[in-house]
Amino acid sequence: MWSLIPPEKGEEPRIRLRVSEIMNRNLITVTPEDTVFKAAKLMSEHNIGSVVVMKGGELKGIVTERDLISRYIAKEDGRRPEDVKVREVMTDKPVTIRDNVDIDEAARLMVDRNVRRLIVVNSDGKVVGIVSSRDILKVAPHIWFILSEKLRLAKSKRGWSLV
């Protein structure tokens, strides 16, 4: 539910949206013992960029497109996707966020930790969903504008070009 955040002195009121309101609750999961082939196939079938790694109801990691490229494809060790286990390529300590946190804070965390997805947990620490930078941008495009403006300013101070 959208809620109005009371303004600080001299600030405009703003609307607050929690992670739980925009997260994807339909998690696509694999186990650490599943293969890279299965993980990639699930990503393709569901048109998603990651799968959550669970074992016995417990979060073990996440496999992203970036993980597949950097930890499997770019390794060029000759093994077939059917022969490589998820545990070999997954990120084993994925960044998590509580379901009641504001999406502005989620966006900040993504930037600080250099990730595009956060695993969402409830007050009991149980995995309840996943939120991506794209999910946030759908409902709060102003965040993208602010982040891109900060990047542009940082680059201009260093003499970088955006071209």
Secondary structure, DSSP 8 states (H G I E B T S, - for coil): --EEE---TT---EEE-BHHHHSB----EE-TTSBHHHHHHHHHHHT-SEEEEEETTEEEEEEEHHHHHHHTGGG-----GGGSBHHHHSBSS--EEETTSBHHHHHHHHHHHT-SEEEEE-TTS-EEEEEEHHHHHHH-HHHHHHHHHHHHHHHHHTT----
